[in-house]
Amino acid sequence: MASPAFSSRLLNAHLQGPGDGRFRLKPLAALLAALLAACGTRASQPAGSLVVVDDAGDTVRLAHPASRVVSLSPATTELVFAIGAGDRLVGRTRWCDYPEAAHAVADVGDGMPPNIESVLARRPDLVLLYRSPQNTDAADRFRSAGAAVLQLDFNHLEDVSRLARLLGPLVGHAAEGDSLATAFDGELARLRPSDSTGSPTVLLLAWDQPPMAIGAGSFQSEILMLAGGRNIFADIAAPSATVSIEAIAARDPSLILVSDSGVPRFALQPEWSVIRAVRERRFVHLTTPAFGRPTPRAPALVRELRRLLAVGRQ
């Protein structure tokens, strides 16, 4: 079956931290007056305060940049470190494993739903949450205890630069957030393929019982596209969806992206033999947990996946 770490990363990447296992299929405003992101996140700076509207549509106010931040997703933990504000983190989830310095931050457990008592014990002035119905009650509890709460979406690569610009001022690193965002967007633009002719068709399998495929609504599909591959389920708008083995066989992927270093367990099941890529053991092995979260490391991951796809086609 697909690696539990792989499926954890798909879920944890979005909350505990597309999270994390190994592939999982599993991460800010420079100008506070600017309109940020397609989802409408906004930031402004009235005299003596910071005001933003998060991805849940809630207005969040800080009298000054936060100094005690709890990050409840690996994606936001990595981003806070990337903009130079790691010293402001006082809590992170057990899935937050990057950078290495994150291990020195207090572990408050899972990110969805979070351990409310463990989070509040860190006395945060700002809590970063993945926007999900499962986190609504926790967000209310944190606010009642006096902490500001930012509920965030990070389902696409564009969210990396958007959130860098949003979070930067809130943690006293506006310039760094803007700089990271500009560099990240520029690097992705340079990596975009000029021609998709001859691109290999690829199955992104998040789970195998039942089969769950990654769709166009996930940053993982975007990474594959930038690497020169074509997601066979790009017509699925959602981040992921349950599909049948027969549907996979009908789309006949030339390659299957997996997190295992060897032959994945699902490939040993007789029902999967109807898929040509399974019979021919045409697997691309991407074992890094970085594929489970949208973070500043995405450009490097694109280059690595591009190399692996080239090898897999030989």
Salt bridges, closest charged atoms under 4 A:
ASP20 OD1 - ARG9 NE 3.83
ASP20 OD1 - LYS26 NZ 3.84
ASP20 OD2 - ARG293 NH2 2.67
ASP55 OD2 - ARG162 NH2 2.98
ASP58 OD2 - ARG143 NH2 3.05
GLU78 OE1 - ARG293 NH1 3.92
GLU78 OE2 - ARG297 NE 2.72
ASP97 OD1 - ARG293 NH1 2.91
ASP107 OD2 - ARG92 NH1 3.98
ASP110 OD1 - ARG94 NE 2.47
GLU117 OE2 - ARG141 NH2 3.60
ASP140 OD1 - ARG143 NH1 3.04
ASP153 OD1 - ARG131 NE 2.98
ASP159 OD1 - ARG162 NE 3.03
GLU176 OE2 - HIS173 ND1 3.20
ASP178 OD1 - ARG165 NE 2.82
ASP185 OD2 - ARG165 NH1 3.90
GLU187 OE2 - ARG303 NH1 2.87
GLU222 OE2 - HIS156 ND1 2.74
ASP235 OD1 - ARG251 NH1 2.69
ASP252 OD1 - ARG276 NE 3.08
ASP260 OD2 - ARG22 NH2 3.70
GLU280 OE1 - ARG276 NH1 3.56
GLU304 OE2 - ARG307 NH2 2.71
